[in-house]
């Protein structure tokens, strides 16, 4: 049991999928950029957002309604807003505890996480000591890249179970429906979900 626990921790700590493979990430200087905040009631507030560090932007959003007036400054934390945007880059308030969550270590706290790809299954990037990719479908619990690596079929089926055809191919381990095809499977599912609207 101790050996399994040690291997799981080692695997999770060394697992870091390059976020560049998913989308080009924003590289803003620390400054004030046009942006929005989506309040808990769904109202969108337009103004300007301070761009800090990637990990700092996960903990708070410093927002100004008036570029030239420091009195218009307001700080939003992840439990006080649904998300925010900096130009065309989206951050959403999501409960996530990092790659260690599959071990039941720690409680999932809310963070503003970077939305790399929007869809029925959304792809997010969380910054800790490294970039961590995770997936989330609607209000379901987030699935980390460590969880996906340790149990691909089980976790992928959680995401695509309502599409019988895709789920069947994952279940049967058909060619093109394995771990190495994760992004393509999610893209196929998202296209199917969009066509159902």
N, C-alpha and C positions, 0 to 999 in steps of 0.2 A: 504493500500500500504506500509506504514511504517513497519507494522507488518510482511508482507511478506518479505520485504527487510531485516529486522533484522533476521528473521528465516533463510533466504538464507545465510546470512553472517555467522550466528552461525553454520549452517550445514556444510558449506564449510570449516570453520576454524577447525572444529572438525573431519572432514573426513580425515582419513589417512589409506589407505589399506596397510597392511604390505607387504613390498617388498620381504620379505623372502618367501612369498607364491608363488612368481613367479620364482625367481632364487636366487641362493646364490650370494650375492653381494661381490664385491672384497673388501678385507680389507688389503690394502698395507700399509706398514710403509711409512712415508714421505721420499722418496728416488728417485733414478733414475732407471728406468726400461726400458727394451727393448720395443720399440713401433714404431708406424708409425704416420705420418700426411698425410691426403689426401687433397691435394691442391685444390683450386677452379677449376682448369683445369682437375681434376681427377687423376693427377699424385700422386703416393704414394711415400713418402719419408721415408726411414728407418733410425732409430736412437734410441734415448733414450728420455723418457718422465719423467718429475718430477711429482711425485705423492704428491699432497697436500691434503687439506680437500675435502670432497665430494662436498660441495657447491663451493669451490674455483676452483675445476676442471671443473665446469660448465662455468666459466667466461674466463678462459684462459688455453692454453696448452703451457707449457715451454718445449721446444724441443731442443735437442742437436744432431748434426750429429756425433760428436766425443765424446765419453765418457770421455776422458781425456783432452779435450780442451774446456775451458770455452768460448773461442772466437767463438765457433760453436753454441752458444746459440741463439735461436730465440723464441720470444713469439708470439703465434697465438691466435687471438680472434675469437669468433664464426662467425663473418662476413668475416673472412680471410681464412677460411678452411672449407671443407665439414665435417670434423670430424677427430678423431684420435683414436688410440688404445694404450692400455697398456697391453702388453702380449696378451691374448686372449679376453680382455674386450674392447668393442667398445663404443665410445662416438660419437654422431652425432650432427651436428649443426642444431637446430630446433627452429622455432619461437614458444614460449610458454610463457604465462603470469601467470601460476599457476591456482589453483582451482577457483579463482575469475573471470576468463575470461568469464564465462557464464553470468555474470552480466554486462559485457561490461566495467568493471573497468580496466583502464590502457591499454596500447598498448602491444601487444605481442612482446617481445624482443627475439633476438636469444641467445640461450645458447647451450653449449655442454651438451647434456643429455645422460644419461646412457641407452644403448640399452639392455633391459632385455630379449627380444625375438624378433628375426628378422622374417619377413614374409611379405606377401602381406598386412596384418595388423600388424604393429610392435607395441610392447609394450615397453614403456619407463618409466624411473624413474627420477623424478625431485626432488631435495632437496631444500626445503625452511626451514620453521620451523620444518617440518616433511617430511616424504617421500610421494610423490604424484605420483601415477601411471596415465599414460595417454596413449592413443592409437592414431595411425596415419596411414592412408592409403595413400601411394604414396605422392602426393603433396597436398592432402586435408588438411584442418585445423585440428589441434589436438583436440581430445575429452578428456576432463578431467574426473577423476573419480567422481567429484562433478556433472558434467553435466550428466554423465551416471546414477548416482543415482537418480537425479531429473527427468530425462526423458529417461528411459532405452530404451523403444521400438523405439522412434524417433531416438536416437543416434546410436543404434545398427543397425537400418535399413540404416542409412547413410553409415555404414561400409560394410554391406553385401548385399546391394541392387542388385548387379549384379549376385548374386546367387539366382535364383528364389525360389529354394527349401528351402534353409535356411531362406531367407527373409520371405517366406510364413509361416514358423513355428514360427518365431519371431512375425510376425503380428497377427497370431491366438493365440498367447500365449500358444503354445503346451507345454506339460510337457517336461522338459529338455531344454527349450529355453527361460528361464526367467533370471532375474538379477543374481540369485545364480549360474547360469551355464555360466556366461560370458566367463570365460577362455576356457571352452570346445567349446563354439560356435566359438570363434576366432580360436582355434586350428582346428576345422572342416573346417572353411572357408579357412584357410591357406593351409591345405592339399588339398582341392579342387583346389585352385589357383595354387598350385605347380604342380598338375596333368595336368593342362591346358597348361603348358609350353612345 
